[in-house]
Amino acid sequence: MRRREFIAGLSSTVAAWPVAARAQRPAMPMVGFLSSLSASDRARVVTPFHRGLGEEGFVEGRTVAIEYRFADTQYERLPALAADCAVRWR
């Protein structure tokens, strides 16, 4: 009976290894994308940004997380938008 308990315990430990390995992966890099333009101009500025990231091997949602903030041509909002991104990353 002891042998069966040992084997059962060992098999559950081995099954848990992949879960533990996944839990120890490094955090995904975060990028803050700040623009003085409005969100309606998003495609015009984000598409080239994604292209450049892709050329360096980054894919949004898989290898990098991106937070987007648009100031709607109100430049004085940029520092607050940057601070908002910084708070979310802590």
PDB file of N, CA, C and O in Angstrom:
ATOM      1  N   MET A   1       0.821  -1.194   0.000  1.00  0.00           N
ATOM      2  CA  MET A   1       0.000   0.000   0.000  1.00  0.00           C
ATOM      3  C   MET A   1       0.867   1.262   0.000  1.00  0.00           C
ATOM      4  O   MET A   1       0.532   2.233  -0.678  1.00  0.00           O
ATOM      5  N   ARG A   2       1.942   1.265   0.726  1.00  0.00           N
ATOM      6  CA  ARG A   2       2.841   2.418   0.769  1.00  0.00           C
ATOM      7  C   ARG A   2       3.376   2.749  -0.620  1.00  0.00           C
ATOM      8  O   ARG A   2       3.501   3.917  -0.989  1.00  0.00           O
ATOM      9  N   ARG A   3       3.685   1.724  -1.368  1.00  0.00           N
ATOM     10  CA  ARG A   3       4.236   1.933  -2.713  1.00  0.00           C
ATOM     11  C   ARG A   3       3.235   2.677  -3.588  1.00  0.00           C
ATOM     12  O   ARG A   3       3.625   3.584  -4.324  1.00  0.00           O
ATOM     13  N   ARG A   4       1.983   2.325  -3.528  1.00  0.00           N
ATOM     14  CA  ARG A   4       0.941   2.995  -4.325  1.00  0.00           C
ATOM     15  C   ARG A   4       0.797   4.457  -3.930  1.00  0.00           C
ATOM     16  O   ARG A   4       0.641   5.323  -4.792  1.00  0.00           O
ATOM     17  N   GLU A   5       0.850   4.734  -2.641  1.00  0.00           N
ATOM     18  CA  GLU A   5       0.752   6.121  -2.167  1.00  0.00           C
ATOM     19  C   GLU A   5       1.951   6.938  -2.658  1.00  0.00           C
ATOM     20  O   GLU A   5       1.804   8.086  -3.076  1.00  0.00           O
ATOM     21  N   PHE A   6       3.134   6.330  -2.600  1.00  0.00           N
ATOM     22  CA  PHE A   6       4.336   7.007  -3.074  1.00  0.00           C
ATOM     23  C   PHE A   6       4.229   7.331  -4.559  1.00  0.00           C
ATOM     24  O   PHE A   6       4.522   8.455  -4.969  1.00  0.00           O
ATOM     25  N   ILE A   7       3.814   6.367  -5.363  1.00  0.00           N
ATOM     26  CA  ILE A   7       3.693   6.567  -6.811  1.00  0.00           C
ATOM     27  C   ILE A   7       2.628   7.615  -7.120  1.00  0.00           C
ATOM     28  O   ILE A   7       2.820   8.444  -8.009  1.00  0.00           O
ATOM     29  N   ALA A   8       1.520   7.588  -6.407  1.00  0.00           N
ATOM     30  CA  ALA A   8       0.463   8.584  -6.616  1.00  0.00           C
ATOM     31  C   ALA A   8       0.971   9.981  -6.282  1.00  0.00           C
ATOM     32  O   ALA A   8       0.711  10.932  -7.019  1.00  0.00           O
ATOM     33  N   GLY A   9       1.695  10.103  -5.171  1.00  0.00           N
ATOM     34  CA  GLY A   9       2.250  11.402  -4.791  1.00  0.00           C
ATOM     35  C   GLY A   9       3.283  11.899  -5.778  1.00  0.00           C
ATOM     36  O   GLY A   9       3.316  13.086  -6.105  1.00  0.00           O
ATOM     37  N   LEU A  10       4.129  10.997  -6.256  1.00  0.00           N
ATOM     38  CA  LEU A  10       5.150  11.356  -7.225  1.00  0.00           C
ATOM     39  C   LEU A  10       4.531  11.807  -8.537  1.00  0.00           C
ATOM     40  O   LEU A  10       4.984  12.786  -9.131  1.00  0.00           O
ATOM     41  N   SER A  11       3.503  11.107  -8.996  1.00  0.00           N
ATOM     42  CA  SER A  11       2.878  11.479 -10.272  1.00  0.00           C
ATOM     43  C   SER A  11       2.187  12.825 -10.180  1.00  0.00           C
ATOM     44  O   SER A  11       2.190  13.573 -11.157  1.00  0.00           O
ATOM     45  N   SER A  12       1.592  13.162  -9.036  1.00  0.00           N
ATOM     46  CA  SER A  12       0.959  14.478  -8.909  1.00  0.00           C
ATOM     47  C   SER A  12       2.006  15.579  -8.867  1.00  0.00           C
ATOM     48  O   SER A  12       1.752  16.679  -9.359  1.00  0.00           O
ATOM     49  N   THR A  13       3.176  15.317  -8.295  1.00  0.00           N
ATOM     50  CA  THR A  13       4.259  16.297  -8.268  1.00  0.00           C
ATOM     51  C   THR A  13       4.788  16.545  -9.670  1.00  0.00           C
ATOM     52  O   THR A  13       5.014  17.693 -10.052  1.00  0.00           O
ATOM     53  N   VAL A  14       4.987  15.490 -10.435  1.00  0.00           N
ATOM     54  CA  VAL A  14       5.479  15.617 -11.806  1.00  0.00           C
ATOM     55  C   VAL A  14       4.469  16.372 -12.656  1.00  0.00           C
ATOM     56  O   VAL A  14       4.861  17.170 -13.507  1.00  0.00           O
ATOM     57  N   ALA A  15       3.181  16.140 -12.445  1.00  0.00           N
ATOM     58  CA  ALA A  15       2.147  16.838 -13.213  1.00  0.00           C
ATOM     59  C   ALA A  15       2.132  18.326 -12.893  1.00  0.00           C
ATOM     60  O   ALA A  15       1.736  19.133 -13.734  1.00  0.00           O
ATOM     61  N   ALA A  16       2.555  18.700 -11.695  1.00  0.00           N
ATOM     62  CA  ALA A  16       2.549  20.111 -11.300  1.00  0.00           C
ATOM     63  C   ALA A  16       3.750  20.881 -11.819  1.00  0.00           C
ATOM     64  O   ALA A  16       3.713  22.111 -11.836  1.00  0.00           O
ATOM     65  N   TRP A  17       4.825  20.202 -12.247  1.00  0.00           N
ATOM     66  CA  TRP A  17       6.014  20.909 -12.729  1.00  0.00           C
ATOM     67  C   TRP A  17       5.740  21.865 -13.862  1.00  0.00           C
ATOM     68  O   TRP A  17       6.214  22.999 -13.801  1.00  0.00           O
ATOM     69  N   PRO A  18       4.991  21.481 -14.915  1.00  0.00           N
ATOM     70  CA  PRO A  18       4.749  22.446 -15.990  1.00  0.00           C
ATOM     71  C   PRO A  18       4.021  23.699 -15.509  1.00  0.00           C
ATOM     72  O   PRO A  18       4.290  24.794 -16.001  1.00  0.00           O
ATOM     73  N   VAL A  19       3.114  23.552 -14.566  1.00  0.00           N
ATOM     74  CA  VAL A  19       2.392  24.706 -14.026  1.00  0.00           C
ATOM     75  C   VAL A  19       3.358  25.626 -13.301  1.00  0.00           C
ATOM     76  O   VAL A  19       3.300  26.843 -13.475  1.00  0.00           O
ATOM     77  N   ALA A  20       4.236  25.068 -12.501  1.00  0.00           N
ATOM     78  CA  ALA A  20       5.207  25.875 -11.770  1.00  0.00           C
ATOM     79  C   ALA A  20       6.167  26.562 -12.730  1.00  0.00           C
ATOM     80  O   ALA A  20       6.541  27.713 -12.505  1.00  0.00           O
ATOM     81  N   ALA A  21       6.567  25.890 -13.783  1.00  0.00           N
ATOM     82  CA  ALA A  21       7.478  26.493 -14.760  1.00  0.00           C
ATOM     83  C   ALA A  21       6.817  27.666 -15.460  1.00  0.00           C
ATOM     84  O   ALA A  21       7.461  28.690 -15.689  1.00  0.00           O
ATOM     85  N   ARG A  22       5.545  27.537 -15.802  1.00  0.00           N
ATOM     86  CA  ARG A  22       4.835  28.646 -16.453  1.00  0.00           C
ATOM     87  C   ARG A  22       4.677  29.827 -15.508  1.00  0.00           C
ATOM     88  O   ARG A  22       4.737  30.977 -15.942  1.00  0.00           O
ATOM     89  N   ALA A  23       4.479  29.563 -14.237  1.00  0.00           N
ATOM     90  CA  ALA A  23       4.278  30.634 -13.273  1.00  0.00           C
ATOM     91  C   ALA A  23       5.545  31.447 -13.059  1.00  0.00           C
ATOM     92  O   ALA A  23       5.468  32.582 -12.588  1.00  0.00           O
ATOM     93  N   GLN A  24       6.705  30.903 -13.391  1.00  0.00           N
ATOM     94  CA  GLN A  24       7.963  31.595 -13.160  1.00  0.00           C
ATOM     95  C   GLN A  24       8.484  32.331 -14.390  1.00  0.00           C
ATOM     96  O   GLN A  24       9.605  32.839 -14.374  1.00  0.00           O
ATOM     97  N   ARG A  25       7.697  32.396 -15.443  1.00  0.00           N
ATOM     98  CA  ARG A  25       8.143  33.134 -16.630  1.00  0.00           C
ATOM     99  C   ARG A  25       8.315  34.607 -16.295  1.00  0.00           C
ATOM    100  O   ARG A  25       7.575  35.148 -15.473  1.00  0.00           O
ATOM    101  N   PRO A  26       9.278  35.255 -16.919  1.00  0.00           N
ATOM    102  CA  PRO A  26       9.443  36.690 -16.671  1.00  0.00           C
ATOM    103  C   PRO A  26       8.226  37.453 -17.185  1.00  0.00           C
ATOM    104  O   PRO A  26       7.554  37.025 -18.123  1.00  0.00           O
ATOM    105  N   ALA A  27       7.963  38.565 -16.564  1.00  0.00           N
ATOM    106  CA  ALA A  27       6.822  39.388 -16.947  1.00  0.00           C
ATOM    107  C   ALA A  27       6.991  39.908 -18.369  1.00  0.00           C
ATOM    108  O   ALA A  27       8.108  40.135 -18.834  1.00  0.00           O
ATOM    109  N   MET A  28       5.883  40.090 -19.040  1.00  0.00           N
ATOM    110  CA  MET A  28       5.902  40.619 -20.399  1.00  0.00           C
ATOM    111  C   MET A  28       6.296  42.101 -20.356  1.00  0.00           C
ATOM    112  O   MET A  28       5.783  42.847 -19.522  1.00  0.00           O
ATOM    113  N   PRO A  29       7.189  42.531 -21.235  1.00  0.00           N
ATOM    114  CA  PRO A  29       7.559  43.949 -21.261  1.00  0.00           C
ATOM    115  C   PRO A  29       6.340  44.823 -21.539  1.00  0.00           C
ATOM    116  O   PRO A  29       5.456  44.449 -22.310  1.00  0.00           O
ATOM    117  N   MET A  30       6.306  45.979 -20.910  1.00  0.00           N
ATOM    118  CA  MET A  30       5.210  46.932 -21.095  1.00  0.00           C
ATOM    119  C   MET A  30       5.744  48.173 -21.806  1.00  0.00           C
ATOM    120  O   MET A  30       6.833  48.660 -21.501  1.00  0.00           O
ATOM    121  N   VAL A  31       4.965  48.670 -22.748  1.00  0.00           N
ATOM    122  CA  VAL A  31       5.320  49.880 -23.484  1.00  0.00           C
ATOM    123  C   VAL A  31       4.161  50.857 -23.367  1.00  0.00           C
ATOM    124  O   VAL A  31       3.002  50.487 -23.559  1.00  0.00           O
ATOM    125  N   GLY A  32       4.478  52.088 -23.055  1.00  0.00           N
ATOM    126  CA  GLY A  32       3.466  53.145 -23.037  1.00  0.00           C
ATOM    127  C   GLY A  32       3.537  53.922 -24.341  1.00  0.00           C
ATOM    128  O   GLY A  32       4.585  54.468 -24.687  1.00  0.00           O
ATOM    129  N   PHE A  33       2.432  53.972 -25.062  1.00  0.00           N
ATOM    130  CA  PHE A  33       2.368  54.710 -26.322  1.00  0.00           C
ATOM    131  C   PHE A  33       1.595  55.986 -26.047  1.00  0.00           C
ATOM    132  O   PHE A  33       0.376  55.955 -25.880  1.00  0.00           O
ATOM    133  N   LEU A  34       2.301  57.110 -25.999  1.00  0.00           N
ATOM    134  CA  LEU A  34       1.678  58.404 -25.751  1.00  0.00           C
ATOM    135  C   LEU A  34       1.668  59.209 -27.030  1.00  0.00           C
ATOM    136  O   LEU A  34       2.675  59.298 -27.732  1.00  0.00           O
ATOM    137  N   SER A  35       0.520  59.796 -27.328  1.00  0.00           N
ATOM    138  CA  SER A  35       0.418  60.614 -28.535  1.00  0.00           C
ATOM    139  C   SER A  35      -0.334  61.892 -28.219  1.00  0.00           C
ATOM    140  O   SER A  35      -1.298  61.889 -27.453  1.00  0.00           O
ATOM    141  N   SER A  36       0.113  62.975 -28.810  1.00  0.00           N
ATOM    142  CA  SER A  36      -0.593  64.244 -28.643  1.00  0.00           C
ATOM    143  C   SER A  36      -1.814  64.317 -29.565  1.00  0.00           C
ATOM    144  O   SER A  36      -2.635  65.225 -29.440  1.00  0.00           O
ATOM    145  N   LEU A  37      -1.929  63.372 -30.477  1.00  0.00           N
ATOM    146  CA  LEU A  37      -3.050  63.342 -31.412  1.00  0.00           C
ATOM    147  C   LEU A  37      -4.295  62.787 -30.730  1.00  0.00           C
ATOM    148  O   LEU A  37      -4.256  62.382 -29.568  1.00  0.00           O
ATOM    149  N   SER A  38      -5.399  62.776 -31.473  1.00  0.00           N
ATOM    150  CA  SER A  38      -6.636  62.217 -30.934  1.00  0.00           C
ATOM    151  C   SER A  38      -6.708  60.728 -31.238  1.00  0.00           C
ATOM    152  O   SER A  38      -5.990  60.228 -32.104  1.00  0.00           O
ATOM    153  N   ALA A  39      -7.565  60.036 -30.531  1.00  0.00           N
ATOM    154  CA  ALA A  39      -7.729  58.602 -30.736  1.00  0.00           C
ATOM    155  C   ALA A  39      -8.237  58.295 -32.142  1.00  0.00           C
ATOM    156  O   ALA A  39      -8.029  57.191 -32.646  1.00  0.00           O
ATOM    157  N   SER A  40      -8.900  59.256 -32.779  1.00  0.00           N
ATOM    158  CA  SER A  40      -9.379  59.032 -34.148  1.00  0.00           C
ATOM    159  C   SER A  40      -8.218  58.933 -35.145  1.00  0.00           C
ATOM    160  O   SER A  40      -8.392  58.406 -36.243  1.00  0.00           O
ATOM    161  N   ASP A  41      -7.039  59.434 -34.771  1.00  0.00           N
ATOM    162  CA  ASP A  41      -5.840  59.330 -35.606  1.00  0.00           C
ATOM    163  C   ASP A  41      -5.043  58.062 -35.308  1.00  0.00           C
ATOM    164  O   ASP A  41      -3.927  57.893 -35.799  1.00  0.00           O
ATOM    165  N   ARG A  42      -5.610  57.191 -34.517  1.00  0.00           N
ATOM    166  CA  ARG A  42      -4.918  55.998 -34.038  1.00  0.00           C
ATOM    167  C   ARG A  42      -4.280  55.179 -35.163  1.00  0.00           C
ATOM    168  O   ARG A  42      -3.094  54.857 -35.092  1.00  0.00           O
ATOM    169  N   ALA A  43      -5.039  54.845 -36.180  1.00  0.00           N
ATOM    170  CA  ALA A  43      -4.515  53.989 -37.257  1.00  0.00           C
ATOM    171  C   ALA A  43      -3.312  54.635 -37.941  1.00  0.00           C
ATOM    172  O   ALA A  43      -2.366  53.949 -38.326  1.00  0.00           O
ATOM    173  N   ARG A  44      -3.356  55.940 -38.084  1.00  0.00           N
ATOM    174  CA  ARG A  44      -2.280  56.650 -38.771  1.00  0.00           C
ATOM    175  C   ARG A  44      -0.956  56.570 -38.021  1.00  0.00           C
ATOM    176  O   ARG A  44       0.106  56.548 -38.643  1.00  0.00           O
ATOM    177  N   VAL A  45      -1.006  56.526 -36.697  1.00  0.00           N
ATOM    178  CA  VAL A  45       0.237  56.504 -35.929  1.00  0.00           C
ATOM    179  C   VAL A  45       0.574  55.133 -35.358  1.00  0.00           C
ATOM    180  O   VAL A  45       1.748  54.817 -35.165  1.00  0.00           O
ATOM    181  N   VAL A  46      -0.437  54.319 -35.086  1.00  0.00           N
ATOM    182  CA  VAL A  46      -0.189  53.022 -34.465  1.00  0.00           C
ATOM    183  C   VAL A  46       0.278  51.984 -35.481  1.00  0.00           C
ATOM    184  O   VAL A  46       1.105  51.132 -35.156  1.00  0.00           O
ATOM    185  N   THR A  47      -0.236  52.043 -36.694  1.00  0.00           N
ATOM    186  CA  THR A  47       0.158  51.063 -37.713  1.00  0.00           C
ATOM    187  C   THR A  47       1.663  51.077 -37.971  1.00  0.00           C
ATOM    188  O   THR A  47       2.282  50.013 -37.956  1.00  0.00           O
ATOM    189  N   PRO A  48       2.274  52.230 -38.206  1.00  0.00           N
ATOM    190  CA  PRO A  48       3.739  52.223 -38.377  1.00  0.00           C
ATOM    191  C   PRO A  48       4.487  51.784 -37.107  1.00  0.00           C
ATOM    192  O   PRO A  48       5.544  51.158 -37.182  1.00  0.00           O
ATOM    193  N   PHE A  49       3.926  52.120 -35.960  1.00  0.00           N
ATOM    194  CA  PHE A  49       4.520  51.708 -34.685  1.00  0.00           C
ATOM    195  C   PHE A  49       4.542  50.182 -34.583  1.00  0.00           C
ATOM    196  O   PHE A  49       5.562  49.593 -34.225  1.00  0.00           O
ATOM    197  N   HIS A  50       3.412  49.546 -34.899  1.00  0.00           N
ATOM    198  CA  HIS A  50       3.350  48.078 -34.884  1.00  0.00           C
ATOM    199  C   HIS A  50       4.309  47.471 -35.903  1.00  0.00           C
ATOM    200  O   HIS A  50       4.939  46.448 -35.634  1.00  0.00           O
ATOM    201  N   ARG A  51       4.418  48.091 -37.053  1.00  0.00           N
ATOM    202  CA  ARG A  51       5.340  47.598 -38.085  1.00  0.00           C
ATOM    203  C   ARG A  51       6.766  47.613 -37.552  1.00  0.00           C
ATOM    204  O   ARG A  51       7.505  46.643 -37.720  1.00  0.00           O
ATOM    205  N   GLY A  52       7.148  48.696 -36.918  1.00  0.00           N
ATOM    206  CA  GLY A  52       8.492  48.803 -36.355  1.00  0.00           C
ATOM    207  C   GLY A  52       8.741  47.796 -35.242  1.00  0.00           C
ATOM    208  O   GLY A  52       9.815  47.201 -35.163  1.00  0.00           O
ATOM    209  N   LEU A  53       7.747  47.608 -34.385  1.00  0.00           N
ATOM    210  CA  LEU A  53       7.885  46.596 -33.341  1.00  0.00           C
ATOM    211  C   LEU A  53       8.071  45.213 -33.950  1.00  0.00           C
ATOM    212  O   LEU A  53       8.911  44.433 -33.502  1.00  0.00           O
ATOM    213  N   GLY A  54       7.274  44.917 -34.983  1.00  0.00           N
ATOM    214  CA  GLY A  54       7.361  43.621 -35.652  1.00  0.00           C
ATOM    215  C   GLY A  54       8.725  43.382 -36.265  1.00  0.00           C
ATOM    216  O   GLY A  54       9.231  42.259 -36.244  1.00  0.00           O
ATOM    217  N   GLU A  55       9.324  44.428 -36.811  1.00  0.00           N
ATOM    218  CA  GLU A  55      10.661  44.289 -37.397  1.00  0.00           C
ATOM    219  C   GLU A  55      11.696  43.918 -36.343  1.00  0.00           C
ATOM    220  O   GLU A  55      12.731  43.333 -36.661  1.00  0.00           O
ATOM    221  N   GLU A  56      11.413  44.259 -35.086  1.00  0.00           N
ATOM    222  CA  GLU A  56      12.330  43.933 -33.990  1.00  0.00           C
ATOM    223  C   GLU A  56      11.920  42.655 -33.258  1.00  0.00           C
ATOM    224  O   GLU A  56      12.533  42.280 -32.259  1.00  0.00           O
ATOM    225  N   GLY A  57      10.871  41.987 -33.768  1.00  0.00           N
ATOM    226  CA  GLY A  57      10.455  40.716 -33.191  1.00  0.00           C
ATOM    227  C   GLY A  57       9.408  40.797 -32.097  1.00  0.00           C
ATOM    228  O   GLY A  57       9.167  39.811 -31.400  1.00  0.00           O
ATOM    229  N   PHE A  58       8.778  41.957 -31.935  1.00  0.00           N
ATOM    230  CA  PHE A  58       7.759  42.115 -30.905  1.00  0.00           C
ATOM    231  C   PHE A  58       6.365  42.047 -31.519  1.00  0.00           C
ATOM    232  O   PHE A  58       6.113  42.609 -32.584  1.00  0.00           O
ATOM    233  N   VAL A  59       5.462  41.347 -30.827  1.00  0.00           N
ATOM    234  CA  VAL A  59       4.078  41.225 -31.264  1.00  0.00           C
ATOM    235  C   VAL A  59       3.189  41.583 -30.077  1.00  0.00           C
ATOM    236  O   VAL A  59       3.292  40.981 -29.008  1.00  0.00           O
ATOM    237  N   GLU A  60       2.323  42.561 -30.274  1.00  0.00           N
ATOM    238  CA  GLU A  60       1.452  43.006 -29.187  1.00  0.00           C
ATOM    239  C   GLU A  60       0.600  41.851 -28.677  1.00  0.00           C
ATOM    240  O   GLU A  60      -0.020  41.120 -29.449  1.00  0.00           O
ATOM    241  N   GLY A  61       0.586  41.708 -27.368  1.00  0.00           N
ATOM    242  CA  GLY A  61      -0.201  40.667 -26.737  1.00  0.00           C
ATOM    243  C   GLY A  61       0.525  39.342 -26.583  1.00  0.00           C
ATOM    244  O   GLY A  61       0.128  38.512 -25.766  1.00  0.00           O
ATOM    245  N   ARG A  62       1.582  39.131 -27.357  1.00  0.00           N
ATOM    246  CA  ARG A  62       2.352  37.885 -27.243  1.00  0.00           C
ATOM    247  C   ARG A  62       3.726  38.126 -26.634  1.00  0.00           C
ATOM    248  O   ARG A  62       4.142  37.389 -25.740  1.00  0.00           O
ATOM    249  N   THR A  63       4.430  39.142 -27.102  1.00  0.00           N
ATOM    250  CA  THR A  63       5.782  39.396 -26.589  1.00  0.00           C
ATOM    251  C   THR A  63       5.919  40.766 -25.943  1.00  0.00           C
ATOM    252  O   THR A  63       6.950  41.068 -25.343  1.00  0.00           O
ATOM    253  N   VAL A  64       4.892  41.594 -26.059  1.00  0.00           N
ATOM    254  CA  VAL A  64       4.923  42.922 -25.453  1.00  0.00           C
ATOM    255  C   VAL A  64       3.481  43.378 -25.197  1.00  0.00           C
ATOM    256  O   VAL A  64       2.581  43.106 -25.991  1.00  0.00           O
ATOM    257  N   ALA A  65       3.287  44.066 -24.087  1.00  0.00           N
ATOM    258  CA  ALA A  65       1.983  44.669 -23.776  1.00  0.00           C
ATOM    259  C   ALA A  65       2.099  46.171 -24.004  1.00  0.00           C
ATOM    260  O   ALA A  65       3.109  46.782 -23.655  1.00  0.00           O
ATOM    261  N   ILE A  66       1.073  46.755 -24.584  1.00  0.00           N
ATOM    262  CA  ILE A  66       1.122  48.183 -24.920  1.00  0.00           C
ATOM    263  C   ILE A  66      -0.083  48.888 -24.312  1.00  0.00           C
ATOM    264  O   ILE A  66      -1.219  48.436 -24.456  1.00  0.00           O
ATOM    265  N   GLU A  67       0.174  49.989 -23.640  1.00  0.00           N
ATOM    266  CA  GLU A  67      -0.870  50.856 -23.107  1.00  0.00           C
ATOM    267  C   GLU A  67      -0.915  52.099 -23.991  1.00  0.00           C
ATOM    268  O   GLU A  67       0.099  52.774 -24.162  1.00  0.00           O
ATOM    269  N   TYR A  68      -2.065  52.400 -24.546  1.00  0.00           N
ATOM    270  CA  TYR A  68      -2.228  53.544 -25.441  1.00  0.00           C
ATOM    271  C   TYR A  68      -2.886  54.698 -24.700  1.00  0.00           C
ATOM    272  O   TYR A  68      -3.848  54.510 -23.955  1.00  0.00           O
ATOM    273  N   ARG A  69      -2.353  55.892 -24.917  1.00  0.00           N
ATOM    274  CA  ARG A  69      -2.930  57.111 -24.358  1.00  0.00           C
ATOM    275  C   ARG A  69      -2.863  58.208 -25.414  1.00  0.00           C
ATOM    276  O   ARG A  69      -1.821  58.419 -26.033  1.00  0.00           O
ATOM    277  N   PHE A  70      -3.973  58.901 -25.615  1.00  0.00           N
ATOM    278  CA  PHE A  70      -4.054  59.984 -26.598  1.00  0.00           C
ATOM    279  C   PHE A  70      -4.499  61.269 -25.901  1.00  0.00           C
ATOM    280  O   PHE A  70      -5.458  61.265 -25.129  1.00  0.00           O
ATOM    281  N   ALA A  71      -3.803  62.356 -26.178  1.00  0.00           N
ATOM    282  CA  ALA A  71      -4.052  63.629 -25.497  1.00  0.00           C
ATOM    283  C   ALA A  71      -5.037  64.528 -26.245  1.00  0.00           C
ATOM    284  O   ALA A  71      -5.379  65.601 -25.746  1.00  0.00           O
ATOM    285  N   ASP A  72      -5.492  64.125 -27.406  1.00  0.00           N
ATOM    286  CA  ASP A  72      -6.457  64.929 -28.184  1.00  0.00           C
ATOM    287  C   ASP A  72      -5.976  66.364 -28.393  1.00  0.00           C
ATOM    288  O   ASP A  72      -6.729  67.314 -28.184  1.00  0.00           O
ATOM    289  N   THR A  73      -4.737  66.511 -28.800  1.00  0.00           N
ATOM    290  CA  THR A  73      -4.051  67.784 -29.065  1.00  0.00           C
ATOM    291  C   THR A  73      -3.981  68.714 -27.844  1.00  0.00           C
ATOM    292  O   THR A  73      -3.766  69.917 -27.985  1.00  0.00           O
ATOM    293  N   GLN A  74      -4.161  68.156 -26.673  1.00  0.00           N
ATOM    294  CA  GLN A  74      -4.031  68.926 -25.431  1.00  0.00           C
ATOM    295  C   GLN A  74      -2.713  68.507 -24.781  1.00  0.00           C
ATOM    296  O   GLN A  74      -2.669  67.601 -23.949  1.00  0.00           O
ATOM    297  N   TYR A  75      -1.650  69.189 -25.182  1.00  0.00           N
ATOM    298  CA  TYR A  75      -0.302  68.799 -24.777  1.00  0.00           C
ATOM    299  C   TYR A  75      -0.108  68.765 -23.267  1.00  0.00           C
ATOM    300  O   TYR A  75       0.690  67.977 -22.759  1.00  0.00           O
ATOM    301  N   GLU A  76      -0.820  69.603 -22.561  1.00  0.00           N
ATOM    302  CA  GLU A  76      -0.679  69.638 -21.104  1.00  0.00           C
ATOM    303  C   GLU A  76      -1.170  68.343 -20.444  1.00  0.00           C
ATOM    304  O   GLU A  76      -0.873  68.104 -19.273  1.00  0.00           O
ATOM    305  N   ARG A  77      -1.909  67.515 -21.168  1.00  0.00           N
ATOM    306  CA  ARG A  77      -2.396  66.239 -20.637  1.00  0.00           C
ATOM    307  C   ARG A  77      -1.334  65.136 -20.674  1.00  0.00           C
ATOM    308  O   ARG A  77      -1.469  64.129 -19.979  1.00  0.00           O
ATOM    309  N   LEU A  78      -0.293  65.314 -21.468  1.00  0.00           N
ATOM    310  CA  LEU A  78       0.701  64.255 -21.650  1.00  0.00           C
ATOM    311  C   LEU A  78       1.361  63.797 -20.344  1.00  0.00           C
ATOM    312  O   LEU A  78       1.484  62.591 -20.130  1.00  0.00           O
ATOM    313  N   PRO A  79       1.790  64.706 -19.465  1.00  0.00           N
ATOM    314  CA  PRO A  79       2.403  64.221 -18.214  1.00  0.00           C
ATOM    315  C   PRO A  79       1.440  63.365 -17.379  1.00  0.00           C
ATOM    316  O   PRO A  79       1.858  62.364 -16.798  1.00  0.00           O
ATOM    317  N   ALA A  80       0.172  63.742 -17.313  1.00  0.00           N
ATOM    318  CA  ALA A  80      -0.804  62.963 -16.545  1.00  0.00           C
ATOM    319  C   ALA A  80      -1.044  61.601 -17.197  1.00  0.00           C
ATOM    320  O   ALA A  80      -1.222  60.601 -16.502  1.00  0.00           O
ATOM    321  N   LEU A  81      -1.048  61.562 -18.519  1.00  0.00           N
ATOM    322  CA  LEU A  81      -1.233  60.286 -19.215  1.00  0.00           C
ATOM    323  C   LEU A  81      -0.039  59.362 -18.975  1.00  0.00           C
ATOM    324  O   LEU A  81      -0.205  58.155 -18.796  1.00  0.00           O
ATOM    325  N   ALA A  82       1.155  59.932 -18.974  1.00  0.00           N
ATOM    326  CA  ALA A  82       2.353  59.134 -18.689  1.00  0.00           C
ATOM    327  C   ALA A  82       2.311  58.618 -17.250  1.00  0.00           C
ATOM    328  O   ALA A  82       2.659  57.465 -16.995  1.00  0.00           O
ATOM    329  N   ALA A  83       1.894  59.453 -16.325  1.00  0.00           N
ATOM    330  CA  ALA A  83       1.793  59.030 -14.923  1.00  0.00           C
ATOM    331  C   ALA A  83       0.762  57.917 -14.763  1.00  0.00           C
ATOM    332  O   ALA A  83       0.952  57.000 -13.965  1.00  0.00           O
ATOM    333  N   ASP A  84      -0.325  57.999 -15.519  1.00  0.00           N
ATOM    334  CA  ASP A  84      -1.362  56.963 -15.476  1.00  0.00           C
ATOM    335  C   ASP A  84      -0.781  55.611 -15.925  1.00  0.00           C
ATOM    336  O   ASP A  84      -1.061  54.580 -15.313  1.00  0.00           O
ATOM    337  N   CYS A  85       0.009  55.621 -16.968  1.00  0.00           N
ATOM    338  CA  CYS A  85       0.647  54.385 -17.423  1.00  0.00           C
ATOM    339  C   CYS A  85       1.579  53.829 -16.352  1.00  0.00           C
ATOM    340  O   CYS A  85       1.599  52.625 -16.099  1.00  0.00           O
ATOM    341  N   ALA A  86       2.347  54.711 -15.729  1.00  0.00           N
ATOM    342  CA  ALA A  86       3.309  54.280 -14.711  1.00  0.00           C
ATOM    343  C   ALA A  86       2.590  53.652 -13.527  1.00  0.00           C
ATOM    344  O   ALA A  86       3.071  52.663 -12.974  1.00  0.00           O
ATOM    345  N   VAL A  87       1.456  54.201 -13.129  1.00  0.00           N
ATOM    346  CA  VAL A  87       0.707  53.663 -11.992  1.00  0.00           C
ATOM    347  C   VAL A  87       0.167  52.278 -12.334  1.00  0.00           C
ATOM    348  O   VAL A  87       0.192  51.384 -11.488  1.00  0.00           O
ATOM    349  N   ARG A  88      -0.309  52.088 -13.530  1.00  0.00           N
ATOM    350  CA  ARG A  88      -0.883  50.796 -13.930  1.00  0.00           C
ATOM    351  C   ARG A  88       0.175  49.696 -13.987  1.00  0.00           C
ATOM    352  O   ARG A  88      -0.162  48.519 -13.858  1.00  0.00           O
ATOM    353  N   TRP A  89       1.433  50.048 -14.175  1.00  0.00           N
ATOM    354  CA  TRP A  89       2.494  49.045 -14.318  1.00  0.00           C
ATOM    355  C   TRP A  89       3.077  48.587 -12.997  1.00  0.00           C
ATOM    356  O   TRP A  89       3.867  47.643 -12.970  1.00  0.00           O
ATOM    357  N   ARG A  90       2.719  49.214 -11.929  1.00  0.00           N
ATOM    358  CA  ARG A  90       3.302  48.839 -10.624  1.00  0.00           C
ATOM    359  C   ARG A  90       2.705  47.568 -10.126  1.00  0.00           C
ATOM    360  O   ARG A  90       3.068  47.095  -9.049  1.00  0.00           O
TER     361      ARG A  90
END
